[in-house]
Amino acid sequence: RVDEWTDVDRKRVMNDIITTMFNKKFMEELFKPQELYSKKALRTVYDRLAHASIMRLNQASMDKLYDLMTMAFKYQVLLCPRPKDILLVTFNHLDAIKDFIHDSPGILNQVDETFRQLIETYSCLSAGEFQLIRQTLLIFFQDMHIRVSIFLKDKVQNSNGRFVLPISGPVPWGTEVPGLIRTFNRNGDEVKRTEFITDGSYVTPQREGSFDLYGDRVLKLGTNMYSVSRPVETHMSGSSKNLASHAKDNIAPNPLAKEELNFLARLLGGLEIKKPGGSETGFRLNLFTTDEEEEHAALTRPEELSYKVINIEATQEPGRRAELSRILGELEVAEPRPASSGKGED
């Protein structure tokens, strides 16, 4: 609920978050070749970005925002007509961000620089390399089946949290509408054509989306799906609940824990959490209709899905090493304890 916010408040929060998100050092770390990091590492970075301004969210609202973000991105990656279109989805994201800060030239330059880095890094990749990227992302999100009301209402998500693949609309650019089988002989000459009827209603795309800094992306995935005001809710599907109930039994010690902490320290070094100064009060963002609903969501969310974030102070080398040493000293493999039947606080 942001009804009590002024336009100045909204603009300030948006500018703070975007400035931090496209910080030069932060982008340099993201563009370095590296393995895909864990969900907890992603959540840590996400929390720091969300709190880069004086806006504040409590745990329940943060969980809900993270669920919406991950499921929306999973939906976009899953429905990409071809693997390369992941880049068009990303460009749609950046185009929308640029609309938010169109009257802030300094921040706009940061976003444009990231645009240029994306074009330079990914525009030369082959179809096979884009397929590997898409497959890696889908594997990362494959166990997440959180129901989102906007997807359920639009009938693109089933009640079990799985997305519905369309059987109509434009086919991927460079392909033909299904319905024809061509048979060739050993010399490569076409000798026979067989037509068949499909259950879907497919059409040929009018043109390919633009991969330039400015242009029509054509693809609508990645554009603002919340442009029409409507309440958005997230609910865990049964499979996600079962997954959470067995999470402690399935967690194995991470042999790369030290490397991941070092990576997070470098990544988060430039992400400063702003705190209200003097008599200034921070803005509170509540993604639920009422405070009571928010409190109920926090109590009913499984503990395994409520990420406990480690705050790493990495702005200075000595401080970073000391903090990492302390955290690493606390990392130990403990025997799982039987779950308590009590309902008290942890």
N, C-alpha and C positions, 0 to 999 in steps of 0.2 A: 504494500500500500504506500503510494508516494503522493497522495492527494495533498498533503501538507507541504510538499516541496514547491519551491518557486522555480521559475525557468533558470534563474541564475544558479540555484543549487544543482539542478540537473546538469547544466552545462559544465559546472565546475567539477562535479564528480566524473562525468564522462571524459573531460579533458585530462584529469589526473590519471585515470585508469589507462587511457589510450597512450598517454605520454610514457607511462611506466611499461606498458606492454611492448612498445616499439623502441624501448631504450637501446642504444647502439650496442652496448656490451651484452645485453640480454639476447639480442638478435644474433650477435656473433657466436654465442654459445649454442643457440638453437641450430644454426646452420653448420656447425661442425659435424663431420661424419661420426655417428655414434649408434650404439644399439638402442632399440626401443626400450625406454625405462618403464618401471612398474607403475601400477595404478596408484599406489600410495605416493610415488614421486610426482605423478601428474596432479594428484589432488593437492599436494603441498604447494606446487607452483600456482595452481588455480586459486587457492586460498590467499596467497600473497598478492596476486593480481587483484582479486576482488576487494582486498583491504588496502589497495594502493592509494585510495582517497580517504577522506574522513567519513565516508559511508561505512556503516557497520551492519553486519548480519549476524544473528545468533546461529547456533549449530543447526537447528532444524531448517531455517531458511537457506543456509549454505548447502546443506545436503540436498534440498529440493532444487536449488539452482544448478548444482553439479549434475544431478540426475537429468535435468532438462537439457543441459549442454551436451552431455555424453550421448543421450539417446537421439537428439536432433542430429548430431554429427554422424552417428552410426547410420541413421536413416539416409542421410545425404550420400555417404560413401556407398551404401548398399545399392541405392537406386541410380548411381552413375551409369549412363548408357554405355560408356566405355571407360577403361581405366584412366586414360589421359584426362577425362573430364573432371577428375579430382582437382586438377589445377584450375579449371573454370569455377568450381565450387569455392575454392580458396579466393579467387579473384572477386567473386560475388561478395564474400565476407569483407574483403578489403574495400570494395566499392562502397558498401554500406557504412563502414567505419569512416571513410572519407566524407560521406554526407554529414556525419555527426560533427566533424571538425572543419568544415569547409571554410569557416571564417577565422581559422587559427593557422596561419602560414607555417609557423615553426613545427607544429605537430604534423601538419600535412606533409611536410618534407620528410619527416621520419617514416610515415607510412609509404610514401612514394619510393623511398630508398629500399624498404623491404620489398615492395613490388618489383623493383629492378633486380634485387637479389634472387627473388623467386623465378623470374624470367630467365636470368642468367644460369641458375642452377638446374632448373627442371625442364626448360623448353627443349633441350637437346636430347632428353631421355627417349629410349625406344619404347614401343608398346609393351614389350616384355618387362621392362623395368618398372613401368607404371603399374602393370598387373601385379608385380611383386609388392609394390607399395600398398596397393589396394588390399591384397591378400593379407599382408601383415597387419594393417589397420583392422580388418574384419576379424582376424584371430584375436586381436587385443580386446575387441568389444563383444565377442561371441557369447559370453556367459551373462551378459547384461540384458535383461528382458523386463525393464521397468515400464509400466504402462503410463502413457501420457494422454491426458484428456483430449488435447487438440488432435492427436493422431487417431484416437478412438472415435471421435466425432466425425472426422474426415474419412473414417473406414480404411485407413492405411495401416492400422495396427489391430491385431486380434486381441481377445481378452487375455491370452496367455503371454502377451508382451512381444510377440513376434510380428514382424512387419509383413505386409501383403505386397507381393510383387505384381505390378500392373501387367496386363496382357493387351494393352492398347497404347496408342500414342506414337510419337516419332521413334524410328529405329535409330541406332547409333550412326553418326556421320560416317559416310564411306561404305555403308552396307545397304543392302536392298531389302525391300519389304518381302517377308516370307510368303511363299505360295507357289514357287516355281522350282522344279528340279531339272538341272541340265545334265545330260549324259555325254561324255566325250570318249572318242576312241583313242587308241594308243598314239596316234599322231597329233593329238590335241585338238582335233576337229569336233565340233558339236554335232552329234548325230540324233539327239532326241530331246524333247522337252515334255515334262509332265507337270501339270498344274494340280494343286491340291488346295483345299479350303482350310483356313486357320480359324481357331476360335476367337482370336483377338482382332482388333481393328487397328492395324498399323498404318502409318503414313511415312513418307520420305521427309526428312528434315529440310527446311527451306535453305539453311546455310549453316556453316560451322561457326561456333562461337569464337569471339576474338580473344587471342592470347597476348594482345598488346597492352600497354599501360592504360590506354583509353580505348573503349570500344564496346560493342554490344556482345554480351556473353551468350545470348540466346537461351542457354540453360537457366532454368529458374531455381534449381537446387542451390541452396546457400543464400537465397534472398530472404527477406524478413517475413517469416511465416506468422508472426504475431502482429502484423499490421492492422488486422481486424481485432478490436478489443474483445477479449473473452477470457474467462478464468482458466487457468492451466493447473492441472493437478497431476501428481505422480503417484503411482501405486506399484508396489512390488508384485510381480506375478508369483504363482506358486513355486515355479522352478527356481526363481531367485531366492525365495524364502528357504527352500530346501538347501540351496547352495550355501546360504549364509549360516544355516544351522550346523553344517559340517565344515565350515571354514577353518576352525581351529584344528580339527583333525588333519586337514589336508595341507596346512602351512608347513613348508620345510624351511630350514635355515638357508638364508641367501648367502652363497659363497662370495658374491660380489657386493656385499653390504658396504664395505669400505669405499669401493670405487663409486657406488651410487651416492653415498653421502658427500664424497668429494665433488662429484658432478653437481649435486644440488647446491653445495656451498658456492661453487662458481656461478651457477645459474641464478641463484637468488641474491648474489652479492649486490646487484644493481637494483633490486626491488625493495625500495624503502616503504615501510608501512607508515603512513602519515597519521599523526595523532593531533587531535584538536589542541590548539595552544591558547593559553590564557583563559578568558571566559567563553571561548568558542565551544559550541557543542557539536558533536558529530551527528550526522544524519543516520537514522536507523531505517533500514529497508526490511519490510516484512512481506514475504511472498505468499502469505496465507490471508484469508479473509478476516480472521480475528486473531487476537493474541492467544485465546484459549485453543484455537485450532492448531496454532503453531506449537504450543506447549504439548498438546496431545501427540503431534507428529514426532516430536523429539523423544517422547516416552515410548512410543510404539515401534520406532525404527530399531531393527536388530543391532546389537552392539558391534557386530563384525562389519557392518556397513557404515558405521559412524567413524570415520577416519580420525585417528588421533595424530595430529600434525606435530612434527618436531620443528621448532623454530630455530633456524641456524643463523647466527650472526656472522656474516661473511664479508663485511665491508672492509676489514683490515686483515692482513695476513696473520699477525700474531694471534688476534682474537679468534680467527677462523680455526687455526690449528688447535688452540686450547679447547674450543667448544667441540670440535670434532673428536679430539682425544677423549674428552669426558663422555661423549655419546657412545663412542666405540667401546669404551670401558664398560658401559652398561649392557652391551650386546652379549647375550649369552643364551644358550639353548636350554630352556627349562622344560621339565616334564609337564605335560598337560594335566591340569587339575580338573577333577570332576565338577561339572556344573552344579552350582548351588540351587536348591529349590526355593530359596527365599526370594522375596520381591523387593528387598531393600536396595539402597544405592550401592554402586560399586565402591 
